[in-house]
Amino acid sequence: MARYTRLTEPIALITLNNPPVNALSSAVRSGIVDSVSQALKDDQVKAVVFCGENRMFSGGADIKEFSGSMSGPPLVRMIHSIEASEKLMVAAIEGVALGGGLELALGCHYRVANTKARLGLPEVTLGFLPGAGGTQRLPRLTGITAALELITTGRQISAQEALQLGIVDQVTEGNAVQAAMELALSVIGQPLNPRRLSLRPPVWSADVDSVCEVALARVKQHSRGAMAPVACVQAVRAAAMLPYSKGMEKERQLMDTLFRSSQARALQYAFFAQRNAGKWSLPNGARWNNTKARDVQRVGVIGLGTMGRGIAVSLVKAGLSVVALESDAKQLESGKKAVTAMLQRDAQRRGVGSPLHLLTFALSFHQLKDVDLVIEAVFEDMNLKKRVFSDLCKVLRAGTLICTNTSGLNVDELAKVTDRQHLVVGMHFFAPAHVMKLLEVVYGSRSSPEAVAVAMALGKRIQKVCVAVGNCPGFVGNRMLKLYMDQSLYLLEEGATPEQVDQALEEFGFAMGIFKVADLSGLDVGWRVRKASGLIGPDIDPVNPSRWRLGQRYCPLPDMLCQQGRFGQKTGRGWYLYNSPGSKEAKPDPEILNFLEDYRLKYGITPQRISSQEVIERCAFSLANEGFRILEDGIAAGPEDIDVIYLFGYGWPRHRGGPMFYASQVGLSVVLEKMEHYHRIHPDVPSLEPSRLLRRLVAEGSPPIQQWRNHIKNLHSQL
Ligand SMILES: CC/C=C\C=C\CC(=O)SCCNC(=O)CCNC(=O)[C@H](O)C(C)(C)COP(=O)(O)OP(=O)(O)OC[C@H]1O[C@@H](n2cnc3c(N)ncnc32)[C@H](O)[C@@H]1OP(=O)(O)O
């Protein structure tokens, strides 16, 4: 786990060996302690160089160990004894030095990095702080301002930036171990005390308080209730005010609180859930590791509206050739302008050459004849998409995949009009598609495992977080969103205001409340979908619209807003008021309050006082309840996939793990009891009825979320 090699020079090499990222597991730490003591005992050894196997220094502490009882040599003590050692210690950083990996390097007396290495203290993203001296040593190297920024954001930096900040002493284009050995040979014998960061005084300066105040205000605004960034500021402040030993005491106290917090558990769960999502599996047994994805080089994108533009940009940025198709010259020209500008801006920002040579704009389907895969991104209309699909089959090669960017239409129905149902999958991008990380890859009943593998691999290549999901209206994300939206609307009918609901959701941690999001997306989008689905039709009285449709409670409020031309930000009025059409600052609108009062009067609804707790329970538990139904139906493979979808596509606060994780934290029996309670009060809302799987899990003793997959398997095997 740590290999000790005695080199011919007076140098010993300690190689961390725990693939794939050389995490500092208990065994690795034991190996390091043993190796260091071996080096200290050997009189011939004057210096020790630390490196990682496979040119990867270390991804930090082993996160898997955090959920168990920690054993082995503590990281803090180990790093302290490395720093205190009378022999020279040098870190040779290649690949990454993250978290405890960088803290280990900071305990060394010198640091050398390869130009391609990346360094950072990402602990804040896992719900705690760099608790192995990172909050005290880093500021002593970089000063308070840079340390605050790095530690509170967890941002990874390049070796070059690390050199500028003084974090590394040397950057090399060549082998970092070789460079570290040469550096060691050149400084052996020089005094080590000036190199021991813990011996440096606090990094106090007259503006420390104001710098920390500014940092605190920034993290409070961005963190939306996350505790770790706030604690990071407090710990770094201690490095400015206190001697090292007292600063370490503060670091330890803060770490103790964070380490045990439910937020840390949620963030660590999210870390692994994100990585597990790539390990997809289909109900027929096909999996990521038994299905080969063939290579894709040329992709056709059909439709250059908002979605098509973002998709084309993502593909080109990843180095794929793209043929972008529109139906008429005017739309093609406007799409071309937009895509070109987006790509040029991005290239400029990143200081790289423009990739425009990868793009071809086309008006004829024939220009798609050589592509490996097509992503159709035309308007969300089944008949239009069907026409496009059958036209495509006339020109595409036999093996070309056809993917549809749809937010919820039936992938099987679309596949049926093609000559290749096995090569049809859904690729549900989220707007703006070049920014949003989530991609739902939707397999239909006939989609082949290879087609799913290709779509998942392509998504990964364009840096999306991909989740494979089954085919049902709305797939996973939008199927759940509908119930969340329904509950928010019912809360308005029952007495809440849009601001009240949004405030409760934002206090919970959402970046934006649901009504602000609706205004941003445009209320007309859902209106069109409801018209197409038959929920709104000529038989509905526009003045006194029915609150009962297709056999259940229906809230006509959004339709009534649309009838007034209130489409949200784009018209300057929606659930909120905006200074002008297109402006972003949402202000409460007294007209809406009057409108809601009139509405309640008209329908004889006595307004109730709605608490924030009720808002969260009805919204979040409804999401989770539908998530359980999705698991029952086999539409998602596990609760982690659902949570990843909500974290990356719907702004669910990461420190709350996702709706399924949240339900597991609150306690499944509490969720069940609340759903039963709300269903009793609102029997006209069938979705409030607790799902079968929720009941079953509670009956089986509320197992931890990691075990739900087994219970779901049992459920399916008995169907
Ligand atoms: C008192 C002091 C107590 C605690 C101190 C803690 C300090 C810390 O060090 S906390 C950990 C800080 N480190 C991180 O947050 C880094 C997390 N990892 C990453 O950012 C990335 O994995 C990466 C290292 C940049 C590599 O990225 P990539 O090449 O894209 O591979 P991945 O798919 O992300 O990871 C591959 C594989 O490794 C597992 N893994 C990664 N890091 C860790 C880790 N630190 N501990 C345990 N496991 C790790 C990851 O889950 C993947 O596993 P698979 O099984 O292959 O999915």
The ligand as a Gaussian input file, in Angstrom:
#p B3LYP/6-31G(d) Opt

LIG

0 1
 C       -8.970000      14.024000      10.404000
 C       -8.796000      13.972000       8.962000
 C       -9.853000      13.168000       8.330000
 C      -10.164000      13.233000       7.090000
 C       -9.506000      14.050000       6.135000
 C       -9.986000      14.043000       4.900000
 C       -9.324000      14.789000       3.887000
 C       -9.625000      14.221000       2.506000
 O       -8.707000      13.927000       1.841000
 S      -11.211000      13.988000       2.003000
 C      -11.032000      13.453000       0.331000
 C      -10.665000      14.601000      -0.530000
 N      -10.536000      14.153000      -1.892000
 C      -11.476000      14.329000      -2.789000
 O      -12.498000      14.880000      -2.546000
 C      -11.170000      13.802000      -4.149000
 C      -12.289000      12.981000      -4.644000
 N      -11.994000      12.391000      -5.945000
 C      -12.015000      13.085000      -7.077000
 O      -12.211000      14.261000      -7.142000
 C      -11.829000      12.302000      -8.333000
 O      -12.195000      10.977000      -8.077000
 C      -10.380000      12.316000      -8.889000
 C       -9.386000      11.911000      -7.836000
 C      -10.063000      13.715000      -9.420000
 C      -10.290000      11.305000     -10.064000
 O      -11.308000      11.599000     -10.998000
 P      -11.644000      10.602000     -12.195000
 O      -10.397000      10.217000     -12.873000
 O      -12.741000      11.234000     -12.979000
 O      -12.172000       9.263000     -11.522000
 P      -13.435000       9.012000     -10.612000
 O      -14.435000       8.238000     -11.396000
 O      -13.903000      10.246000      -9.954000
 O      -12.816000       8.087000      -9.481000
 C      -12.284000       6.794000      -9.796000
 C      -12.612000       5.845000      -8.657000
 O      -11.914000       6.267000      -7.490000
 C      -12.827000       6.471000      -6.406000
 N      -12.314000       7.575000      -5.593000
 C      -11.889000       8.764000      -6.024000
 N      -11.435000       9.481000      -5.003000
 C      -11.575000       8.732000      -3.902000
 C      -11.275000       8.934000      -2.532000
 N      -10.707000      10.054000      -2.083000
 N      -11.565000       7.954000      -1.668000
 C      -12.112000       6.789000      -2.089000
 N      -12.417000       6.532000      -3.396000
 C      -12.137000       7.498000      -4.271000
 C      -14.141000       6.803000      -7.096000
 O      -15.219000       6.555000      -6.251000
 C      -14.084000       5.870000      -8.285000
 O      -14.412000       4.598000      -7.789000
 P      -15.166000       3.547000      -8.680000
 O      -15.413000       2.385000      -7.792000
 O      -14.268000       3.259000      -9.844000
 O      -16.425000       4.225000      -9.098000

